[in-house]
Amino acid sequence: MDPAAFKLSVPLWEIVIRGSIVYWFLFLIFRSILRRDIGNVGVGDFLFVMIVADASQNAMSGDAKSITDGLLLISVLVFWNVFIDWLSYKNQWVRRLMQAPALVLVRDGVLQTRAMRREFITKEDILAKLREDGVEHLSAVKRMQLESDGQLSIIHDDK
């Protein structure tokens, strides 16, 4: 094997900066735009898997200049993922910043159209979810909200 395959083709600082910029850019996009489409997987987890898969593919296929470049890039991504998880666990302010707050879509049987519009959720989407949960009428819902993980949760009105 050629020893050049293990040499850095780009300075270490450039790998760290590029990895960090891509991570934060994509994190902000997924956090603000795509949260409802992610489902049970957290935004950070989904982003991490996607970027690591791409970085790994580049390192393995030879698109990266060296294997070391790819391994260092993956290491930067692993660092950010673990650091953010740790920081969110330790600090409530960071946790609130990193997790989207729950968004109320139905309150006391009344659709919250402003919140629905912001997340592109239609009345039909809400009624379909209610049917899945065995709820026949909107009036039977005390609160329905879009959780930070993208799931819709329903609190029934026990009247």
trRosetta pair geometry for C-beta under 8 A, 3 or more apart (Angstrom, degrees):
i j d omega theta_ij theta_ji phi_ij phi_ji
1 5 6.0 -66 166 28 104 143
2 5 5.1 109 79 -21 85 98
3 6 6.2 -61 -170 37 54 103
3 7 7.0 58 138 -31 76 104
4 7 5.3 -51 -148 23 49 118
4 66 7.0 -124 149 -100 61 111
5 66 5.7 145 -177 -142 36 82
5 67 5.6 37 159 -3 88 105
6 66 6.2 134 -114 -177 7 122
6 67 6.1 -26 -96 52 58 105
6 68 5.4 84 -166 -36 51 115
7 66 5.6 -147 67 -95 49 160
7 68 6.7 -139 96 28 6 140
8 11 7.0 76 144 -106 133 20
8 12 6.5 -52 -134 -59 159 73
8 15 7.8 -100 -147 -29 114 135
8 65 7.9 58 177 89 37 120
8 66 6.4 -126 -105 46 22 142
8 68 5.6 -87 -75 103 64 128
8 69 6.3 119 -137 -71 63 79
8 72 7.6 21 -109 -5 105 152
9 64 7.6 161 37 162 128 72
9 65 2.8 -66 37 115 161 149
9 66 5.2 156 -17 -9 101 101
9 69 5.8 -37 34 -55 93 135
10 14 4.9 -105 162 82 105 129
10 15 5.8 126 98 -55 115 88
10 65 6.5 137 -20 27 88 137
10 69 5.9 76 29 -120 103 119
11 14 4.6 93 66 1 85 106
11 15 7.4 -152 97 -7 46 84
12 15 5.8 -55 -154 32 36 111
12 16 6.5 32 152 -16 68 106
12 72 6.7 -115 -131 -166 77 153
13 16 5.7 -55 -149 38 34 111
13 17 6.2 30 155 -16 68 108
14 17 5.8 -54 -141 40 31 108
14 18 6.0 29 159 -17 66 109
15 18 6.0 -56 -142 40 25 108
15 19 6.1 24 160 -16 62 111
15 69 6.3 -157 -100 -150 130 71
15 72 4.9 31 143 115 156 122
15 73 5.5 -113 -168 -74 103 75
15 76 6.5 -174 138 -28 88 143
16 19 6.0 -59 -145 40 24 109
16 20 6.2 22 158 -18 62 112
16 72 7.9 -72 -59 159 70 107
16 76 5.4 -178 -120 -109 57 133
17 20 5.8 -59 -145 39 28 110
17 21 6.2 26 159 -19 65 108
18 21 5.9 -56 -144 37 28 108
18 22 6.3 23 160 -14 64 109
18 73 7.5 -41 89 -118 108 106
19 22 6.1 -60 -147 39 27 107
19 23 6.2 29 157 -22 64 111
19 55 7.8 36 -114 -100 103 144
19 73 5.1 178 -81 -148 121 72
19 76 3.6 86 102 102 159 141
19 77 5.7 -116 -169 -53 116 75
19 80 7.5 -170 139 -13 101 132
20 23 5.7 -55 -146 35 28 113
20 24 6.3 17 163 -10 65 109
20 76 6.6 -95 -49 172 73 122
20 80 6.7 158 -113 -74 70 136
21 24 6.3 -62 -146 42 26 102
21 25 6.1 26 159 -20 64 113
22 25 5.9 -58 -143 38 27 112
22 26 6.2 17 164 -9 64 111
22 51 6.6 139 127 -131 116 128
23 26 6.4 -69 -152 43 22 102
23 27 6.0 24 156 -23 64 112
23 47 7.3 101 -151 147 67 123
23 51 6.5 19 -95 -103 74 176
23 76 7.8 -142 -29 131 136 97
23 77 6.1 174 -83 -118 123 76
23 80 5.0 53 164 99 165 167
24 27 5.4 -51 -138 35 31 116
24 28 6.3 32 162 -18 64 104
25 28 6.2 -60 -154 35 25 107
25 29 6.6 22 151 -16 62 108
26 29 5.5 -54 -147 37 36 112
26 30 6.1 28 159 -13 70 107
26 47 5.4 149 123 -146 113 115
26 50 7.7 -147 171 86 149 127
26 51 6.7 167 57 -65 161 119
27 30 6.1 -60 -145 42 27 103
27 31 5.9 27 157 -22 65 113
27 43 7.1 99 -150 138 68 111
27 44 6.8 20 -126 -102 106 71
27 47 5.6 76 -88 -170 67 175
28 31 5.7 -54 -137 38 27 113
28 32 6.1 5 170 -2 64 114
29 32 6.6 -73 -144 45 20 93
29 33 5.7 -29 180 23 63 121
29 34 7.1 32 137 2 76 110
30 33 6.9 -73 -116 53 18 83
30 34 5.0 -53 -139 53 59 113
30 35 7.2 104 159 -69 65 63
30 38 7.3 71 -174 -67 107 133
30 43 4.7 155 128 -161 115 106
30 46 6.7 -176 -163 84 151 116
30 47 5.4 -144 16 -68 159 114
31 35 6.7 29 -158 -65 31 108
31 43 5.4 105 -84 154 65 164
31 98 7.7 -104 -118 -162 137 47
31 100 6.5 168 -171 -54 78 102
32 35 7.7 -1 -108 -23 0 106
34 37 5.1 -60 -171 44 82 112
34 38 6.3 92 133 -44 92 96
34 43 7.7 133 83 -121 92 104
35 38 6.0 -52 -156 11 37 117
35 43 6.2 -45 -108 -72 81 122
35 100 5.3 -12 -116 6 167 158
35 146 7.9 102 111 155 113 118
35 148 7.3 -73 -170 -170 134 46
35 149 8.0 -162 -177 -178 94 12
35 150 5.3 -162 154 -80 68 90
36 119 5.7 104 -43 -174 144 111
36 120 7.8 -159 47 60 151 90
36 121 7.2 -149 -140 -67 162 106
36 146 6.3 -42 -100 -156 102 131
36 150 4.9 145 -134 -143 29 89
37 150 6.7 -98 35 -146 20 141
38 41 5.5 -110 167 72 96 85
38 42 7.5 15 141 177 140 9
38 43 6.0 -112 -66 -85 173 64
38 46 5.4 -112 -143 -30 117 160
38 149 7.2 -113 92 -180 109 58
38 150 4.7 176 57 -30 80 155
39 149 7.4 -20 130 151 29 90
39 150 5.5 -61 -51 90 14 134
39 151 7.2 56 -158 -68 45 80
40 149 6.1 20 -136 159 35 128
40 150 7.7 -106 -48 61 26 106
40 151 6.9 41 -83 -55 65 117
41 45 5.2 -125 -177 88 89 119
41 46 4.7 105 124 -63 122 98
41 149 7.7 153 66 -164 21 98
42 45 4.3 88 60 8 88 106
42 46 6.8 -159 88 -8 43 86
42 149 6.2 -65 -92 -117 62 91
43 46 5.9 -57 -146 37 28 109
43 47 6.1 27 157 -16 65 111
43 100 7.9 88 -19 -10 142 107
44 47 5.7 -57 -144 40 28 111
44 48 6.0 32 157 -23 65 109
44 81 6.3 141 167 -136 106 81
44 84 6.2 -156 -134 101 145 137
44 85 7.1 171 121 -66 154 87
44 98 7.2 6 -49 180 129 115
45 48 5.7 -55 -145 35 28 113
45 49 6.4 26 158 -16 64 105
45 81 8.0 89 -97 -152 46 119
46 49 6.1 -56 -150 36 28 107
46 50 6.3 25 154 -17 63 111
47 50 5.8 -61 -148 38 29 111
47 51 6.2 18 161 -11 67 110
48 51 6.2 -60 -143 41 25 102
48 52 6.0 19 163 -14 64 114
48 77 6.4 142 -142 164 76 105
48 81 4.5 60 -108 -100 136 137
49 52 6.0 -59 -139 42 25 107
49 53 6.1 30 159 -24 62 109
50 53 5.9 -56 -150 32 25 112
50 54 6.7 19 155 -13 61 107
51 54 5.8 -58 -151 38 33 109
51 55 6.1 29 154 -16 69 108
51 77 5.4 -168 111 -132 123 143
52 55 5.6 -54 -139 42 32 109
52 56 5.9 35 158 -21 66 108
52 74 5.7 73 -137 -133 85 91
52 77 5.5 -174 -76 109 84 148
52 78 7.5 71 -97 -61 125 78
53 56 5.9 -55 -143 38 25 110
53 57 6.3 29 155 -22 62 107
54 57 5.7 -53 -147 33 30 112
54 58 6.5 28 155 -17 64 105
55 58 5.9 -55 -151 36 31 110
55 59 6.4 27 153 -16 65 108
55 70 6.0 149 164 -155 80 78
55 73 4.7 -152 -153 113 129 119
55 74 5.1 169 114 -72 133 77
55 77 6.4 -170 5 -9 158 146
56 59 5.7 -58 -147 39 32 108
56 60 6.0 21 158 -13 68 112
56 70 6.8 100 -117 177 32 119
56 74 6.3 62 -70 -86 78 131
57 60 6.0 -62 -142 42 27 104
57 61 5.8 11 166 -10 66 117
57 63 7.6 19 122 26 76 128
58 61 6.3 -62 -131 42 23 100
58 63 4.3 -82 -146 72 77 113
58 64 4.6 92 140 -38 96 93
58 70 5.9 -177 93 -104 84 111
59 64 4.8 -4 -94 21 53 143
59 67 5.7 80 -177 -138 98 52
59 69 6.8 -169 -106 83 92 77
59 70 2.0 113 -92 -169 120 170
59 71 6.4 120 -146 -38 154 58
59 73 7.3 -166 -58 46 118 116
59 74 7.2 -56 -15 -26 151 118
60 70 7.3 174 -27 169 53 169
64 67 7.4 116 89 -87 124 23
64 69 4.4 -169 174 86 119 121
64 70 4.4 -177 25 -54 167 96
64 73 7.6 -140 -114 7 142 138
65 69 5.4 84 51 -16 82 154
66 69 4.8 113 58 -4 76 98
66 70 7.5 -145 98 2 49 84
67 70 5.8 -58 -158 40 38 110
67 71 6.2 35 149 -18 71 108
68 71 5.6 -55 -141 40 33 110
68 72 6.1 32 159 -18 66 107
69 72 6.0 -62 -150 38 25 108
69 73 6.3 24 154 -18 63 108
70 73 5.7 -55 -147 36 31 111
70 74 6.3 29 156 -16 65 105
71 74 5.8 -53 -147 38 31 110
71 75 6.3 36 151 -23 63 106
72 75 5.4 -52 -147 34 34 116
72 76 6.6 39 152 -22 65 99
73 76 5.7 -48 -152 30 34 112
73 77 6.7 30 151 -15 64 104
74 77 5.6 -56 -151 38 35 111
74 78 6.3 38 151 -21 68 104
75 78 5.6 -50 -144 36 33 112
75 79 6.3 40 153 -24 64 103
76 79 5.6 -52 -152 32 30 116
76 80 6.7 26 154 -15 64 103
77 80 5.9 -53 -148 36 33 107
77 81 6.3 31 155 -18 65 108
78 81 5.8 -58 -147 38 30 111
78 82 6.2 21 160 -11 67 110
79 82 6.2 -65 -147 42 24 103
79 83 5.8 22 160 -19 65 116
80 83 5.7 -57 -137 41 27 111
80 84 6.1 25 164 -18 65 109
81 84 6.3 -58 -147 36 23 106
81 85 6.5 21 156 -15 60 110
82 85 5.8 -58 -148 39 31 111
82 86 6.1 30 155 -19 67 109
83 86 5.7 -57 -145 39 28 111
83 87 6.0 26 157 -17 65 110
84 87 5.7 -54 -139 41 29 110
84 88 6.1 31 158 -20 64 108
84 94 7.9 -159 -156 167 64 121
84 98 6.4 145 180 -119 106 147
85 88 5.9 -57 -146 37 26 111
85 89 6.4 28 154 -21 62 108
86 89 5.7 -57 -151 34 30 113
86 90 6.3 16 157 -10 66 112
87 90 5.9 -62 -142 43 29 105
87 91 5.7 -25 176 27 68 115
87 94 4.8 -86 141 146 97 165
88 91 7.0 -74 -118 57 18 76
88 94 5.2 -126 -94 116 51 102
88 95 4.4 104 -165 -92 78 70
88 98 5.0 -73 -97 47 123 149
88 99 7.4 103 -153 -29 130 100
89 95 7.5 105 -64 -79 19 114
90 94 7.6 24 70 44 75 134
91 94 4.1 63 89 14 113 111
91 95 6.5 179 94 -15 57 85
92 95 5.3 -52 -145 36 35 117
92 96 6.4 36 156 -19 67 102
93 96 5.9 -54 -152 35 29 109
93 97 6.4 28 150 -18 63 108
94 97 5.4 -57 -148 38 34 114
94 98 6.0 22 158 -13 69 112
95 98 6.1 -62 -140 43 26 103
95 99 5.9 -4 170 7 66 115
96 99 6.6 -67 -128 52 22 89
96 101 7.4 15 -156 -69 82 95
99 148 4.5 13 180 -164 97 154
100 103 7.6 -31 150 -30 108 104
100 148 4.6 162 65 -131 73 79
101 148 6.7 -28 -113 -78 7 101
102 145 4.6 39 171 153 108 136
102 146 6.7 163 -160 80 61 49
102 147 5.3 -22 -109 -115 94 49
102 148 6.3 -72 -66 -36 62 76
102 153 7.9 -43 -142 37 127 118
103 115 5.1 168 168 -163 107 121
103 118 7.6 -128 -163 80 150 125
103 119 6.6 147 95 -40 156 138
103 145 6.0 159 76 -162 39 85
103 146 4.5 -8 56 53 99 103
104 107 5.4 37 163 -60 131 103
104 112 5.6 82 113 -4 84 161
104 115 6.2 174 78 -22 56 175
104 143 6.1 -62 -135 -158 105 102
104 144 7.4 107 -160 75 61 48
104 145 4.9 -45 -98 -98 48 98
105 111 7.1 -28 160 -149 70 66
105 112 5.5 -147 -157 46 25 104
105 115 5.5 -137 -99 104 56 123
105 116 5.7 89 -145 -74 93 85
105 119 7.8 -70 -93 45 113 138
105 121 6.3 -44 -130 92 136 149
105 126 6.2 -164 140 -102 129 124
105 144 5.0 -55 67 100 98 95
105 145 6.1 160 7 -109 83 35
105 146 5.9 83 -37 -23 118 91
105 152 7.3 -37 25 -135 146 106
106 109 6.8 3 176 -120 106 11
106 110 6.7 155 -158 72 66 36
106 111 5.8 -35 -102 -100 78 46
106 112 6.5 -145 -77 -2 24 89
106 126 6.5 127 -47 -163 121 137
106 138 6.6 -137 -144 -162 138 94
106 141 4.9 16 121 116 139 138
106 143 6.5 162 89 -151 73 32
106 144 3.9 39 36 31 108 106
107 110 5.7 -29 69 60 70 91
107 112 5.9 63 -1 -54 100 113
107 142 7.9 -11 -155 158 45 46
107 143 5.8 12 -111 -108 59 79
108 141 7.9 162 -148 99 6 67
108 142 6.4 3 -89 -148 50 49
108 143 7.6 5 -37 -67 50 68
108 157 7.3 83 -133 -86 53 133
109 137 7.8 2 -134 134 112 90
109 138 5.2 106 -158 130 74 79
109 139 4.0 28 -132 -120 141 44
109 140 7.2 93 -94 14 102 25
109 141 5.7 136 -87 57 54 77
109 142 7.9 -11 -35 -89 70 26
109 157 7.0 -29 -48 -20 99 149
110 138 7.9 99 -71 148 20 118
111 116 6.4 -9 177 -26 103 145
111 123 6.3 -36 -107 -106 156 93
111 126 6.9 161 -113 52 106 170
111 138 7.2 -41 -49 -161 86 143
112 115 4.3 21 117 27 113 116
112 116 6.3 147 88 -21 64 90
113 116 5.3 -55 -141 40 36 115
113 117 6.0 41 159 -24 69 104
114 117 5.9 -52 -148 33 27 112
114 118 6.6 30 152 -21 61 106
115 118 5.7 -53 -150 33 32 115
115 119 6.6 6 160 3 65 109
115 146 7.8 -174 160 15 114 118
116 119 6.4 -75 -151 50 27 92
116 121 4.6 -103 -150 72 76 90
116 122 7.2 106 174 -95 119 15
116 123 7.5 33 -171 -62 159 58
116 126 7.4 -55 -113 -41 126 128
117 120 7.4 26 -169 -76 31 39
119 146 6.0 169 -123 -23 173 172
121 125 4.9 -115 -166 75 77 145
121 126 6.5 82 153 -49 110 91
121 146 7.3 -155 -41 -65 155 133
122 125 4.7 112 55 -2 72 98
122 126 7.3 -138 100 1 46 84
123 126 5.7 -56 -154 38 37 111
123 127 6.2 34 151 -17 69 107
124 127 5.7 -54 -141 40 32 109
124 128 6.2 37 157 -23 65 105
125 128 5.9 -56 -150 34 27 112
125 129 6.6 24 153 -16 62 106
126 129 5.8 -55 -151 36 32 110
126 130 6.4 34 151 -20 65 105
126 138 7.7 47 129 -109 119 106
126 144 6.6 113 -148 108 105 158
126 152 7.8 -171 -118 -153 64 152
127 130 5.5 -51 -148 35 35 114
127 131 6.5 38 153 -20 65 102
127 138 7.4 -56 -95 -67 83 99
128 131 5.7 -52 -151 34 32 112
128 132 6.5 36 150 -21 64 103
129 132 5.5 -50 -150 33 35 115
129 133 6.4 23 153 -10 65 109
129 144 7.4 121 101 -159 132 137
129 152 5.0 -24 -156 91 157 151
129 154 7.2 168 136 -51 106 123
130 133 5.8 -65 -150 45 32 104
130 135 4.1 -80 -172 73 90 109
130 136 7.7 -142 143 -21 112 6
130 138 6.9 -86 -85 -88 169 59
130 141 6.8 -82 -111 -60 119 129
130 144 7.6 -66 -75 -88 93 149
130 154 6.9 127 -105 -106 67 151
131 134 7.6 50 -175 -69 31 18
131 135 7.2 -93 -68 59 26 64
131 136 7.9 60 -102 -103 66 41
133 154 5.2 87 159 34 175 150
135 140 5.2 -166 -158 85 102 125
135 141 6.3 62 179 -64 157 93
135 154 6.6 -133 -21 171 147 155
135 156 6.8 -162 -96 -106 120 99
136 140 6.7 71 52 4 69 145
137 140 5.0 103 70 -8 82 100
138 141 5.9 -52 -168 19 49 116
139 157 7.4 -74 148 43 56 146
140 156 6.1 -21 155 -151 89 86
140 157 5.6 -153 -170 43 39 98
141 144 5.3 -17 -176 -34 137 104
141 154 6.0 -79 -129 -157 104 100
141 155 7.3 94 -166 71 68 55
141 156 6.7 -69 -112 -117 45 45
141 157 6.2 38 90 -13 7 99
142 155 4.7 -63 68 108 107 96
142 156 6.3 56 2 123 98 17
142 157 4.1 140 -58 -75 83 74
142 158 7.8 -14 -43 -4 131 66
143 154 7.7 168 93 -154 50 42
143 155 4.5 17 54 45 87 115
144 152 6.3 8 -180 -178 99 101
144 153 7.1 178 -150 88 55 45
144 154 4.9 -10 -105 -106 88 73
144 155 7.4 -155 -70 24 44 67
145 152 7.3 170 87 -150 32 59
145 153 5.7 -13 59 57 80 89
146 150 7.2 -21 -173 -144 92 30
146 151 7.7 159 -154 83 52 32
146 152 5.9 -32 -97 -97 59 70
147 150 6.9 -36 74 34 78 21
147 151 4.8 -3 40 62 120 81
147 152 7.4 -167 1 -90 86 17
147 153 5.6 62 -44 -9 114 112
